Amino acid sequence: MGGMGSVYRARDKNFKAVRLVAVKEMISRVTDTAVRKNIFKIFEREANILATLRHPAIPRIYDYFTIKDRAYLVLEFIHGKNLEQLIAEAQGFFPEDQVLSWAVELCDVMEYLHAHKPEPVIFRDIKPSNIMSTLQNHIALVDFGIAKVFESNQKNTMVGTQGYSPPDQYRGEATPQVDIYALGATLHHLLTLRDPQLEAPFSFGERPITEINPAVSQEFAAVVERALEYKPEDRYAGASEMKEALVNAARNTGTLLNLNIPAAAAITRVAGVKPLWTFACEDEVRGSPTCHEGTLYAGCYDNNLYALDAAKGEFKWKYATDGGIPGKPAVFEGNVYFGSEDKRLHVISARSGTVVWSHYTEGPVRSSPRIAEGHAFIGSDDGFLHAVNTASGRLAWRAEAGSAVRSTPFVSSEFVYFGSEAGDFSCVDFRGDTRWRFKAKRAVTSSPAVADGVVYFGSMDSTLYALDASSGWAVWRFRLGKGSISTPALSEHFLYTGAADHNIYCIDTRSGKEVWRFATEHQVTGSPVLHRGALYCGSVDGYFYCLDATTGQLRWRYKTDGPITGTPAVLEDMVFIGSTDKNIYAFPA
């Protein structure tokens, strides 16, 4: 190509929390202007493709820029080693369940790419050096330099890697079947430790897997060998079919439970999903848990706030109040803040669970606290938003709402936003003075979210509102089937929320138009949470749902024994939810 480059580990200092990134550099040494332009065009195409993709096994792109004869991609940094390095370090054959786990995850990301809208993305260069194994032993697909947005009936320049590429790719074809073959070649290499680049092209049939590695089951070997068929039509029709064949092979050989597969990559109808752990409380868990530094904090209607080891679900301590705990705790400078039906804002030590101070209101505290600017902001059924000094526990001011405030406030750099049960939505400054007020037709229990100068919230009047954050003027309204108390989740130009009409919605914030909706079997009163391309949300039907955030398609669901009314919490590769069946659950994320 006339280009060369390197990948650097770097720190992105554009944010307060310094982010570790990978910087991919491409240097052009050619002098021909046309060739040079094409090299940069290919590199830019990789950036454009990555910018449209959202999958846990695909690194996120943060930036793309050029400096003279060099082009740069700034990407999510993946901790781990690529499979080529692991092969070089291997002292013997990899265990079958390890390779099966990688295979299912690779099929999952291929299934996502091949179903990409508006056109499928064909990777065209699946091989060990382009597959990372993370510290959690999951995979990440890297180097999209020759990925191709598929155009039917069009021949393309032959690209790929000898030994891993099928004959149809040499003919210039870029279809999902070329990725199926390359995955088969990669799995053959992992199982046999025989590098296909050192063998005659298309000669896998001369090297049966079980003859080289007798420890591999016939079922797994058969799946790999079908993927390596010479004719595209003899291979699997798609990645989903190959994934199902792999999971069936694991089930038939008794290794299914040994697979280290993220829940998002599992096939629900075949493998299902199971909690990593559960913790039993003494009454309903209606609120939302919070994760902080390896500890999960969750309130319960047995009047206790529980502190659990997030990784294992083991009990650390509990703190008793005089009422049920309906909201989501907040953690700030070593203390946990939460409201209770006993009319108090409680502040306790995160380490020991002992009381630090309490703030009394004149009504049940069903709002969740927001900590900012040295104050805890929280609503009460007494009709006020309270601003309490975090150092002293003294009330700084309170803003009158005229009715119960169950909405959790959102605090920006200048203002505090919150709703009330009378339908008033208020914006106040840091002295508690009202800057503007908007009137909905029914209660605003939904907590607001603010981004790019727009505040979003739902109402029991069956409307999702987008208001100008500085003036309160309506930007757009979206009509829901029924009322909503769900807090919107925002990601780029998409908003996700739930409603009493049983649906989870995805809305385009630029237009206020629906992108997709997913129907549950009862009201959605909790709020969705986004994590690495997945959307997690509970429903009053008792199910905990994992959806693809881009398409709204179901990845998996888990049935608890009671309605789920709270919002999930995510910590690294785990997601947590409470249920009115009195249990707290942890799942792989």
TORBADREN-565863 format. One line per field, with one value per residue (C-alpha): residue number from 0; residue in three letters; x, y, z. Coordinates in pm, 1 decimal, decimal comma. Example, Ala and Ser with C-alpha at 12.3 -4.5 7.8 and 13.67 -1.06 7.14 Angstrom:
# residues 2
n = 0|1
res = ALA|SER
X = 1230,0|1367,0
Y = -450,0|-106,0
Z = 780,0|714,0
***
This chain:
# residues 589
n = 0|1|2|3|4|5|6|7|8|9|10|11|12|13|14|15|16|17|18|19|20|21|22|23|24|25|26|27|28|29|30|31|32|33|34|35|36|37|38|39|40|41|42|43|44|45|46|47|48|49|50|51|52|53|54|55|56|57|58|59|60|61|62|63|64|65|66|67|68|69|70|71|72|73|74|75|76|77|78|79|80|81|82|83|84|85|86|87|88|89|90|91|92|93|94|95|96|97|98|99|100|101|102|103|104|105|106|107|108|109|110|111|112|113|114|115|116|117|118|119|120|121|122|123|124|125|126|127|128|129|130|131|132|133|134|135|136|137|138|139|140|141|142|143|144|145|146|147|148|149|150|151|152|153|154|155|156|157|158|159|160|161|162|163|164|165|166|167|168|169|170|171|172|173|174|175|176|177|178|179|180|181|182|183|184|185|186|187|188|189|190|191|192|193|194|195|196|197|198|199|200|201|202|203|204|205|206|207|208|209|210|211|212|213|214|215|216|217|218|219|220|221|222|223|224|225|226|227|228|229|230|231|232|233|234|235|236|237|238|239|240|241|242|243|244|245|246|247|248|249|250|251|252|253|254|255|256|257|258|259|260|261|262|263|264|265|266|267|268|269|270|271|272|273|274|275|276|277|278|279|280|281|282|283|284|285|286|287|288|289|290|291|292|293|294|295|296|297|298|299|300|301|302|303|304|305|306|307|308|309|310|311|312|313|314|315|316|317|318|319|320|321|322|323|324|325|326|327|328|329|330|331|332|333|334|335|336|337|338|339|340|341|342|343|344|345|346|347|348|349|350|351|352|353|354|355|356|357|358|359|360|361|362|363|364|365|366|367|368|369|370|371|372|373|374|375|376|377|378|379|380|381|382|383|384|385|386|387|388|389|390|391|392|393|394|395|396|397|398|399|400|401|402|403|404|405|406|407|408|409|410|411|412|413|414|415|416|417|418|419|420|421|422|423|424|425|426|427|428|429|430|431|432|433|434|435|436|437|438|439|440|441|442|443|444|445|446|447|448|449|450|451|452|453|454|455|456|457|458|459|460|461|462|463|464|465|466|467|468|469|470|471|472|473|474|475|476|477|478|479|480|481|482|483|484|485|486|487|488|489|490|491|492|493|494|495|496|497|498|499|500|501|502|503|504|505|506|507|508|509|510|511|512|513|514|515|516|517|518|519|520|521|522|523|524|525|526|527|528|529|530|531|532|533|534|535|536|537|538|539|540|541|542|543|544|545|546|547|548|549|550|551|552|553|554|555|556|557|558|559|560|561|562|563|564|565|566|567|568|569|570|571|572|573|574|575|576|577|578|579|580|581|582|583|584|585|586|587|588
res = MET|GLY|GLY|MET|GLY|SER|VAL|TYR|ARG|ALA|ARG|ASP|LYS|ASN|PHE|LYS|ALA|VAL|ARG|LEU|VAL|ALA|VAL|LYS|GLU|MET|ILE|SER|ARG|VAL|THR|ASP|THR|ALA|VAL|ARG|LYS|ASN|ILE|PHE|LYS|ILE|PHE|GLU|ARG|GLU|ALA|ASN|ILE|LEU|ALA|THR|LEU|ARG|HIS|PRO|ALA|ILE|PRO|ARG|ILE|TYR|ASP|TYR|PHE|THR|ILE|LYS|ASP|ARG|ALA|TYR|LEU|VAL|LEU|GLU|PHE|ILE|HIS|GLY|LYS|ASN|LEU|GLU|GLN|LEU|ILE|ALA|GLU|ALA|GLN|GLY|PHE|PHE|PRO|GLU|ASP|GLN|VAL|LEU|SER|TRP|ALA|VAL|GLU|LEU|CYS|ASP|VAL|MET|GLU|TYR|LEU|HIS|ALA|HIS|LYS|PRO|GLU|PRO|VAL|ILE|PHE|ARG|ASP|ILE|LYS|PRO|SER|ASN|ILE|MET|SER|THR|LEU|GLN|ASN|HIS|ILE|ALA|LEU|VAL|ASP|PHE|GLY|ILE|ALA|LYS|VAL|PHE|GLU|SER|ASN|GLN|LYS|ASN|THR|MET|VAL|GLY|THR|GLN|GLY|TYR|SER|PRO|PRO|ASP|GLN|TYR|ARG|GLY|GLU|ALA|THR|PRO|GLN|VAL|ASP|ILE|TYR|ALA|LEU|GLY|ALA|THR|LEU|HIS|HIS|LEU|LEU|THR|LEU|ARG|ASP|PRO|GLN|LEU|GLU|ALA|PRO|PHE|SER|PHE|GLY|GLU|ARG|PRO|ILE|THR|GLU|ILE|ASN|PRO|ALA|VAL|SER|GLN|GLU|PHE|ALA|ALA|VAL|VAL|GLU|ARG|ALA|LEU|GLU|TYR|LYS|PRO|GLU|ASP|ARG|TYR|ALA|GLY|ALA|SER|GLU|MET|LYS|GLU|ALA|LEU|VAL|ASN|ALA|ALA|ARG|ASN|THR|GLY|THR|LEU|LEU|ASN|LEU|ASN|ILE|PRO|ALA|ALA|ALA|ALA|ILE|THR|ARG|VAL|ALA|GLY|VAL|LYS|PRO|LEU|TRP|THR|PHE|ALA|CYS|GLU|ASP|GLU|VAL|ARG|GLY|SER|PRO|THR|CYS|HIS|GLU|GLY|THR|LEU|TYR|ALA|GLY|CYS|TYR|ASP|ASN|ASN|LEU|TYR|ALA|LEU|ASP|ALA|ALA|LYS|GLY|GLU|PHE|LYS|TRP|LYS|TYR|ALA|THR|ASP|GLY|GLY|ILE|PRO|GLY|LYS|PRO|ALA|VAL|PHE|GLU|GLY|ASN|VAL|TYR|PHE|GLY|SER|GLU|ASP|LYS|ARG|LEU|HIS|VAL|ILE|SER|ALA|ARG|SER|GLY|THR|VAL|VAL|TRP|SER|HIS|TYR|THR|GLU|GLY|PRO|VAL|ARG|SER|SER|PRO|ARG|ILE|ALA|GLU|GLY|HIS|ALA|PHE|ILE|GLY|SER|ASP|ASP|GLY|PHE|LEU|HIS|ALA|VAL|ASN|THR|ALA|SER|GLY|ARG|LEU|ALA|TRP|ARG|ALA|GLU|ALA|GLY|SER|ALA|VAL|ARG|SER|THR|PRO|PHE|VAL|SER|SER|GLU|PHE|VAL|TYR|PHE|GLY|SER|GLU|ALA|GLY|ASP|PHE|SER|CYS|VAL|ASP|PHE|ARG|GLY|ASP|THR|ARG|TRP|ARG|PHE|LYS|ALA|LYS|ARG|ALA|VAL|THR|SER|SER|PRO|ALA|VAL|ALA|ASP|GLY|VAL|VAL|TYR|PHE|GLY|SER|MET|ASP|SER|THR|LEU|TYR|ALA|LEU|ASP|ALA|SER|SER|GLY|TRP|ALA|VAL|TRP|ARG|PHE|ARG|LEU|GLY|LYS|GLY|SER|ILE|SER|THR|PRO|ALA|LEU|SER|GLU|HIS|PHE|LEU|TYR|THR|GLY|ALA|ALA|ASP|HIS|ASN|ILE|TYR|CYS|ILE|ASP|THR|ARG|SER|GLY|LYS|GLU|VAL|TRP|ARG|PHE|ALA|THR|GLU|HIS|GLN|VAL|THR|GLY|SER|PRO|VAL|LEU|HIS|ARG|GLY|ALA|LEU|TYR|CYS|GLY|SER|VAL|ASP|GLY|TYR|PHE|TYR|CYS|LEU|ASP|ALA|THR|THR|GLY|GLN|LEU|ARG|TRP|ARG|TYR|LYS|THR|ASP|GLY|PRO|ILE|THR|GLY|THR|PRO|ALA|VAL|LEU|GLU|ASP|MET|VAL|PHE|ILE|GLY|SER|THR|ASP|LYS|ASN|ILE|TYR|ALA|PHE|PRO|ALA
X = 0,0|291,7|182,8|321,0|222,1|213,3|-32,9|41,3|-108,5|-196,4|-403,6|-683,2|-660,7|-967,4|-1176,8|-1147,8|-1121,3|-811,8|-903,3|-663,4|-682,4|-510,8|-377,1|-339,9|-95,6|-62,8|234,9|235,3|578,1|451,3|499,8|227,8|-59,4|-335,9|-197,8|-139,8|-497,6|-628,6|-425,8|-576,5|-921,0|-892,9|-778,4|-1063,6|-1307,1|-1201,1|-1284,6|-1623,9|-1714,2|-1611,4|-1810,6|-2134,7|-2071,0|-2183,8|-2094,7|-1907,1|-1650,7|-1572,5|-1354,0|-1521,6|-1371,6|-1319,0|-1147,7|-988,3|-743,6|-450,1|-119,3|74,3|167,5|19,0|-334,2|-452,3|-740,1|-808,7|-974,5|-1090,4|-790,1|-831,6|-632,3|-502,9|-316,3|-412,5|-467,5|-152,3|49,2|-136,6|-67,2|305,1|310,2|106,6|280,8|18,7|-326,4|-589,0|-877,0|-1179,1|-1416,3|-1179,0|-1178,3|-1554,9|-1608,0|-1404,2|-1586,8|-1934,3|-1828,5|-1678,9|-1999,7|-2192,9|-1990,6|-2002,0|-2379,7|-2393,9|-2170,6|-2353,9|-2691,0|-2563,6|-2801,0|-2833,3|-2579,6|-2390,5|-2024,8|-1792,8|-1472,9|-1270,2|-963,4|-1054,0|-732,8|-562,9|-365,7|-689,2|-861,6|-780,8|-837,2|-925,2|-825,8|-1170,8|-1089,6|-1347,7|-1269,7|-1246,8|-1225,8|-966,7|-826,9|-1118,9|-882,5|-1017,7|-1372,4|-1621,3|-1978,0|-2136,0|-2284,6|-2456,3|-2348,8|-2034,7|-1682,5|-1412,4|-1037,0|-901,2|-780,5|-727,5|-461,0|-340,2|-433,4|-734,6|-912,1|-1145,0|-1127,2|-1431,1|-1246,7|-963,7|-1227,1|-1306,1|-1626,9|-1710,3|-2002,3|-2075,8|-1948,1|-1589,3|-1596,3|-1744,4|-1450,6|-1189,8|-1339,4|-1321,0|-955,1|-882,3|-1050,5|-861,3|-535,8|-631,5|-728,9|-435,2|-165,1|-91,6|-50,1|-253,1|-18,9|253,2|29,2|-99,2|-406,0|-747,4|-594,1|-776,3|-943,7|-601,0|-548,3|-850,4|-867,2|-916,0|-617,5|-389,2|-560,9|-756,7|-884,6|-1123,5|-1476,2|-1615,6|-1909,1|-1688,2|-1459,2|-1760,5|-1877,0|-1533,7|-1492,2|-1828,7|-1725,0|-1416,8|-1608,8|-1464,4|-1798,6|-1969,3|-2311,6|-2182,0|-2083,4|-2320,6|-2579,4|-2488,7|-2307,6|-2623,2|-2656,3|-2290,8|-2328,3|-2624,9|-2430,0|-2142,6|-2369,9|-2542,0|-2200,9|-2115,5|-2448,5|-2405,4|-2055,0|-2151,1|-1927,2|-2198,7|-2182,1|-1803,8|-1819,2|-1702,8|-1963,6|-2099,5|-2475,4|-2506,7|-2347,6|-2560,8|-2851,0|-3147,0|-3358,4|-3065,3|-2843,3|-3046,3|-2880,9|-2829,2|-2741,1|-2381,1|-2518,3|-2833,7|-2873,5|-3193,8|-3333,7|-3620,8|-3868,4|-3922,7|-3643,8|-3831,1|-3546,7|-3222,3|-2874,5|-2553,7|-2199,9|-1892,6|-1537,3|-1638,9|-1932,6|-2300,9|-2538,4|-2910,9|-3209,1|-3496,9|-3846,8|-3724,7|-3595,3|-3228,9|-2960,1|-2735,8|-2366,8|-2256,2|-1935,0|-2026,4|-1814,0|-1937,9|-2266,2|-2131,0|-2279,3|-2064,7|-2302,1|-2652,1|-2791,1|-3144,9|-3379,7|-3738,0|-3897,3|-3869,7|-3597,8|-3743,9|-3464,1|-3107,1|-2817,9|-2542,4|-2180,6|-1964,3|-1631,5|-1664,0|-2027,0|-2353,2|-2656,7|-3014,1|-3372,2|-3631,0|-4001,9|-3905,6|-3882,6|-3503,7|-3200,9|-2953,6|-2576,9|-2366,4|-2006,2|-1949,2|-1679,7|-1854,7|-2224,8|-2234,2|-2435,6|-2258,2|-2557,9|-2928,0|-3146,2|-3513,4|-3792,3|-4165,9|-4262,2|-4139,5|-3823,6|-3889,5|-3652,4|-3289,6|-3007,5|-2784,5|-2447,5|-2292,5|-2123,3|-2075,8|-2447,5|-2688,8|-3002,5|-3308,0|-3685,8|-3943,4|-4315,8|-4326,4|-4333,8|-3977,7|-3646,1|-3383,5|-3021,2|-2813,5|-2448,0|-2251,9|-1990,8|-2222,9|-2557,8|-2724,5|-3000,3|-2863,2|-3200,0|-3513,7|-3716,4|-4093,5|-4259,3|-4616,3|-4651,6|-4449,8|-4110,1|-4031,3|-3825,8|-3449,6|-3297,8|-3050,0|-2774,7|-2595,2|-2317,8|-2574,4|-2915,4|-3108,8|-3399,7|-3678,9|-4045,7|-4338,8|-4648,0|-4871,0|-4710,8|-4479,5|-4127,9|-3891,3|-3551,2|-3391,4|-3053,3|-2807,1|-2987,4|-3313,5|-3473,6|-3698,1|-3567,3|-3855,0|-4136,6|-4314,9|-4658,5|-4734,9|-5089,4|-5010,8|-4737,4|-4369,3|-4217,1|-3966,1|-3620,7|-3477,9|-3169,7|-2990,6|-2761,2|-2656,2|-2879,9|-3196,1|-3370,6|-3567,7|-3829,2|-4148,0|-4485,8|-4790,9|-4976,0|-4833,2|-4581,5|-4203,5|-4084,1|-3773,2|-3737,4|-3476,9|-3274,7|-3221,2|-3576,7|-3816,3|-3959,3|-4064,5|-3825,3|-4047,3|-4296,8|-4330,3|-4660,5|-4629,8|-4905,1|-4943,7|-4771,4|-4405,1|-4208,2|-3894,2|-3579,0|-3447,2|-3105,3|-2906,6|-2638,1|-2519,7|-2842,6|-3061,2|-3287,7|-3418,9|-3713,9|-3995,9|-4370,6|-4681,3|-4793,2|-4550,3|-4294,0|-3927,2|-3867,1|-3570,2|-3619,3|-3398,6|-3331,1|-3267,0|-3618,2|-3826,5|-3913,1|-3933,8|-3643,3|-3775,5|-3987,5|-3974,0|-4288,5|-4268,2|-4558,3|-4641,1|-4561,2|-4201,9|-4159,5|-3783,7|-3526,8|-3299,1|-2919,9|-2675,3|-2348,6|-2124,4|-2400,0|-2656,5|-2962,5|-3069,5|-3416,2|-3663,3|-4042,1|-4335,4|-4378,9|-4087,3|-3842,2|-3501,6|-3431,1|-3108,3|-3167,1|-2943,2|-2934,1|-2909,5|-3189,6|-3402,4|-3372,8|-3384,1|-3048,6|-3172,4|-3420,1|-3440,5|-3759,9|-3763,1|-4052,6|-4180,4|-4220,4|-3901,0|-3954,3|-3597,5|-3309,6|-3005,9|-2650,1|-2342,7|-1989,0|-1730,8|-1863,6|-2156,0|-2507,9|-2722,4|-3097,1|-3334,9|-3680,3|-3990,3|-3930,7|-3692,5|-3374,7|-3084,9|-2941,1|-2604,2|-2566,3|-2278,1|-2288,0
Y = 0,0|234,7|304,6|202,2|274,1|195,9|178,0|375,1|366,2|720,2|923,3|1151,5|1463,3|1634,3|1509,4|1548,1|1170,5|1092,4|823,4|558,2|529,0|358,2|590,9|420,3|602,7|558,4|715,8|755,3|731,5|745,2|1047,4|967,7|1201,7|967,1|667,6|878,7|1006,3|648,3|539,0|813,5|736,8|374,7|486,8|737,2|463,8|261,8|561,9|607,9|240,1|229,3|544,8|364,2|50,9|-17,3|-362,8|-472,1|-660,4|-359,3|-76,7|265,3|540,4|876,0|1085,2|1089,6|1350,3|1398,8|1582,7|1627,1|1276,7|1099,9|999,2|903,8|711,9|753,9|436,6|271,8|99,4|-278,3|-433,4|-778,0|-971,3|-1073,4|-1440,6|-1456,4|-1367,5|-1628,8|-1892,6|-1804,9|-1837,8|-2160,7|-2458,3|-2698,2|-2705,5|-2462,6|-2623,1|-2685,8|-2479,9|-2181,4|-2188,6|-2249,9|-1941,4|-1728,0|-1880,1|-1796,1|-1439,1|-1399,1|-1526,8|-1275,9|-978,8|-1111,1|-1146,5|-781,6|-664,0|-863,3|-727,4|-368,5|-109,5|31,7|-214,4|-515,1|-471,5|-751,9|-763,6|-954,5|-1016,7|-1231,7|-1387,2|-1429,7|-1103,6|-904,2|-1059,1|-940,0|-1140,7|-896,8|-921,5|-1075,1|-1335,4|-1200,6|-1104,3|-773,1|-742,2|-485,0|-336,5|-253,8|-122,5|-344,3|-392,3|-337,6|-213,5|-490,8|-402,8|-696,1|-805,5|-593,9|-730,6|-583,3|-579,4|-893,7|-816,5|-1036,1|-1270,1|-1580,9|-1896,8|-1737,4|-1602,1|-1830,3|-1879,0|-1656,7|-1368,1|-1415,0|-1366,6|-1026,8|-1126,4|-964,0|-1152,3|-1276,7|-1619,7|-1491,7|-1402,0|-1745,3|-1913,4|-1687,2|-1759,5|-2132,3|-2093,4|-1903,1|-2169,3|-2444,2|-2263,0|-2228,1|-2594,1|-2745,0|-2475,5|-2525,2|-2187,0|-2190,6|-1929,5|-2197,7|-2454,0|-2493,9|-2272,1|-2424,7|-2747,7|-2770,6|-3094,4|-3255,3|-3163,4|-3296,1|-3131,0|-3444,1|-3619,2|-3335,2|-3270,3|-3577,6|-3382,0|-3183,8|-3325,2|-3445,5|-3206,3|-2896,6|-3013,1|-3066,7|-2707,9|-2568,0|-2789,9|-2689,2|-2324,9|-2416,3|-2562,2|-2458,9|-2343,9|-2051,8|-2217,4|-2520,9|-2309,4|-2169,2|-1929,8|-1674,6|-1613,2|-1673,9|-2024,1|-2098,2|-1958,6|-2182,8|-2483,1|-2400,3|-2370,1|-2696,1|-2863,1|-2735,6|-2858,0|-3204,2|-3243,4|-3119,5|-2811,9|-2547,4|-2437,3|-2402,0|-2142,1|-1791,9|-1620,8|-1273,8|-1278,8|-1052,1|-1321,2|-1609,2|-1754,5|-1707,0|-1993,6|-2237,1|-2128,0|-1871,0|-1658,4|-1715,8|-1475,6|-1464,0|-1433,1|-1339,0|-1181,6|-1226,7|-930,6|-937,9|-736,2|-589,0|-408,6|-131,8|115,0|115,7|-4,5|197,6|65,8|239,1|108,1|-257,7|-222,9|-240,3|-26,7|-106,7|5,8|-221,4|-198,6|-397,0|-46,8|-141,0|-9,9|-302,8|-291,4|-597,5|-708,9|-640,3|-920,7|-1197,0|-1071,8|-1119,0|-915,6|-632,7|-436,9|-295,3|25,9|40,7|335,7|380,1|343,7|181,8|302,2|375,2|555,8|521,9|593,3|836,8|806,4|1112,3|1149,3|825,2|867,6|719,3|949,5|818,8|910,5|708,7|693,1|802,6|1163,1|1182,9|1216,6|972,8|1009,5|716,2|603,4|391,5|196,5|112,1|183,2|418,3|740,2|1065,2|1301,0|1313,9|1585,0|1587,8|1693,3|1710,7|1428,6|1091,6|1124,7|925,1|1125,3|1019,3|1257,3|1438,8|1563,1|1874,3|2198,8|2082,8|2018,6|1726,0|1811,2|1596,9|1624,5|1544,9|1484,5|1803,7|1993,4|2126,7|2060,4|2064,4|2175,2|2046,3|2124,6|1798,1|1903,6|2017,4|1857,2|2197,2|2312,2|2577,2|2653,3|2488,1|2563,5|2540,9|2315,4|2329,1|1950,3|1635,9|1619,0|1257,1|1341,6|1317,6|1659,3|1711,2|1961,1|2145,2|2403,0|2676,8|2534,2|2257,0|2088,7|1881,2|1789,8|1768,5|1555,3|1852,1|1851,3|2149,9|2120,6|2377,3|2524,3|2698,8|2859,8|2777,7|3011,2|2823,5|3104,3|2989,7|3080,6|2924,7|2678,1|2455,4|2304,5|1947,4|1815,3|1548,6|1447,3|1469,5|1184,8|1110,7|1246,1|1481,1|1436,6|1732,6|1732,2|1994,0|2261,4|2050,4|1896,7|1573,8|1418,8|1215,2|1283,9|1089,8|1289,2|1035,9|1281,5|1283,5|1645,5|1812,5|2171,0|2438,3|2419,2|2794,3|2913,9|2621,6|2656,4|2328,6|2192,0|1890,8|1655,0|1282,1|1111,2|787,9|528,0|596,5|791,2|757,3|786,5|644,0|856,9|902,5|758,1|950,7|830,4|1053,6|1157,8|880,8|880,0|565,2|553,0|331,2|387,5|241,5|127,6|-167,4|-32,5|63,1|342,2|471,2|829,8|1039,0|1355,0|1560,9|1514,0|1373,3|1076,2|712,5|489,7|167,1|33,7|-294,9|-438,3|-598,5|-772,9|-498,9|-139,9|-16,3|203,9|164,5|341,9|194,3|187,4|170,4|-22,2|-112,8|-127,4|-299,6|-152,6|-301,9|-241,1|-412,7|-432,1|-486,7|-817,2|-944,6|-975,7|-812,7|-733,0|-692,7|-530,7|-426,2|-47,5|13,5|-211,6|-279,6|-653,5|-882,1|-1029,0|-1205,2|-1175,6|-1322,6|-1385,3|-1289,8|-1374,2|-1019,1|-685,0|-491,2|-121,2|8,1|99,1|-126,4|-41,4|-141,5|-204,9|-319,2|-653,5|-690,0|-547,5|-542,4|-513,6|-550,5|-710,2|-702,1|-1077,5|-955,1|-1040,1|-845,8|-1002,1|-976,7|-1072,2|-1066,5|-745,3
Z = 0,0|48,9|404,8|738,2|1095,3|1463,4|1750,0|2066,5|2413,5|2520,7|2766,2|2650,6|2869,3|2721,5|3014,3|3391,5|3421,1|3214,4|2962,6|2835,6|2455,4|2163,8|1892,9|1557,0|1331,6|953,7|776,7|397,9|228,3|-132,0|-353,0|-608,8|-523,0|-642,4|-451,9|-144,0|-157,0|-181,0|122,5|336,1|195,1|313,4|658,4|678,8|574,9|879,4|1097,5|932,4|970,0|1336,6|1407,8|1315,2|1525,0|1882,3|2010,0|2325,1|2111,8|1889,4|2024,8|2025,7|1809,2|1980,3|1710,9|1364,3|1230,9|991,0|1031,9|705,0|584,0|887,6|979,2|1328,2|1482,8|1855,1|1981,8|2300,4|2456,8|2489,2|2772,9|2677,1|2407,1|2058,1|1980,4|1766,9|2077,5|2282,5|2016,1|2022,1|2402,3|2414,5|2576,6|2444,3|2287,3|2414,4|2607,7|2387,5|2603,9|2579,2|2198,3|2195,8|2410,7|2172,2|1874,6|2010,7|2087,7|1738,6|1582,7|1791,3|1666,3|1307,7|1338,1|1446,5|1159,5|893,2|1015,5|1021,1|876,1|618,0|471,2|614,1|712,5|597,3|802,7|535,1|753,5|1053,6|1185,2|1524,4|1508,6|1462,2|1764,3|2115,3|2432,2|2711,1|3075,8|3138,6|2870,4|2626,2|2268,5|2084,6|1706,0|1599,6|1276,5|1047,5|778,8|500,7|628,4|348,6|349,2|142,4|-195,6|-365,4|-713,8|-695,7|-730,3|-512,7|-507,3|-343,2|7,1|308,7|442,0|263,5|449,6|618,5|309,3|105,8|-272,3|-328,9|-162,4|-413,8|-684,0|-532,5|-355,1|-21,6|133,4|486,7|379,0|349,0|718,9|802,3|625,7|789,2|1131,2|1054,8|955,2|1275,5|1489,5|1302,1|1382,8|1750,7|1784,3|1592,8|1639,7|1266,8|1093,8|767,1|617,1|610,3|437,7|83,5|17,8|90,7|225,0|558,2|443,2|439,7|807,8|1003,9|1343,8|1552,5|1390,4|1502,8|1836,0|1955,7|2258,9|2035,7|2023,0|1690,6|1737,3|1759,2|1479,9|1251,7|1304,6|1218,3|915,4|771,7|798,2|588,2|293,1|-43,8|-187,1|-7,7|-32,6|159,9|459,4|721,2|582,5|848,0|1172,7|1377,4|1231,3|1308,2|1662,4|1728,0|1595,9|1832,2|2135,9|2042,7|2017,2|2364,9|2499,3|2342,7|2483,6|2829,9|2819,9|2782,6|3145,9|3119,4|2843,8|2936,1|2717,4|2795,6|2837,6|2533,2|2314,1|2442,2|2245,7|2474,9|2346,6|2376,2|2662,9|2854,3|3120,3|3490,6|3771,7|3886,3|4237,8|4427,9|4770,4|4971,6|5165,5|5414,3|5206,4|4861,5|4675,6|4493,3|4449,0|4254,1|4357,5|4330,2|4270,6|4407,1|4440,9|4438,9|4678,1|4587,6|4795,6|4779,1|4983,2|5078,4|5224,8|5525,4|5619,4|5565,8|5336,1|5240,2|5146,6|4947,4|4782,8|4418,4|4276,2|4508,6|4656,4|5007,5|5293,5|5435,1|5657,4|5679,3|5822,9|5964,0|5912,7|6035,7|5692,5|5351,2|5113,4|4768,5|4582,4|4460,3|4700,8|4606,7|4721,8|4782,5|4965,3|5158,1|5259,4|5128,7|5087,8|5056,0|5140,6|5333,1|5401,9|5755,5|5619,5|5643,7|5420,6|5576,3|5543,3|5660,2|5631,2|5321,9|5506,6|5830,8|5781,5|6082,8|6079,4|5990,2|5996,5|5904,3|5755,0|5853,0|5616,6|5676,7|5440,5|5309,4|5097,9|4778,7|4560,6|4516,7|4614,0|4368,1|4498,4|4340,5|4439,5|4800,0|4849,7|4846,6|4647,9|4723,1|4697,0|4964,7|4981,6|5192,0|4860,4|4867,7|4699,6|4977,4|4932,2|5223,4|5289,8|5262,5|5520,3|5799,3|5720,8|5753,9|5521,0|5282,1|5122,6|4995,6|4683,9|4701,8|4443,5|4572,3|4582,2|4652,0|4479,8|4391,6|4085,5|4134,7|4055,4|3774,3|3854,6|3574,7|3601,1|3666,4|3750,5|3923,8|3740,1|3900,8|3867,2|4109,3|4154,3|4055,4|3708,5|3758,0|3618,5|3769,4|3699,1|3999,5|4052,9|4331,5|4568,8|4519,3|4317,6|4034,7|3686,9|3494,3|3542,5|3290,0|3347,9|3238,7|3258,8|3519,2|3764,5|3672,2|3872,9|3598,3|3677,7|3414,7|3198,6|3039,1|2735,2|2479,8|2627,0|2628,7|2931,0|2882,6|3114,4|3104,3|3263,1|3369,7|3101,2|2848,6|2704,8|2681,2|2685,0|2542,1|2669,1|2614,2|2935,4|2962,3|2888,6|2939,8|2588,9|2427,9|2164,1|2090,3|2251,0|2194,6|2264,6|2464,9|2490,6|2864,8|3139,9|3229,4|3553,7|3388,9|3379,3|3023,4|2939,4|2678,3|2438,5|2156,0|1977,4|2116,8|2422,0|2591,8|2831,0|2954,7|2996,4|3156,4|2808,5|2857,9|2608,8|2616,3|2363,0|2166,0|2043,4|1812,8|2015,8|1702,2|1568,3|1853,7|1630,9|1737,6|1632,2|1783,7|2068,7|2255,4|2414,7|2758,3|2929,4|3183,3|3284,2|3264,8|3572,9|3612,6|3399,5|3132,1|3161,8|2869,6|2875,5|2579,8|2319,5|2541,7|2712,5|3046,1|3189,3|3420,1|3394,4|3626,9|3438,4|3652,4|3365,0|3349,3|2983,0|2786,4|2447,2|2161,5|2203,8|1829,3|1707,3|2015,9|1956,3|2259,3|2357,7|2670,3|2953,7|3302,7|3499,2|3866,4|4099,0|4138,8|3959,3|3888,7|3957,6|3997,7|3771,4|3709,4|3809,8|3607,0|3727,3|3469,8|3337,3|3578,9|3593,5|3910,1|3970,7|4263,6|4252,1|4468,4|4511,3|4789,6|4598,0|4449,3|4132,4|3955,7|3588,9|3341,3|3136,2
***
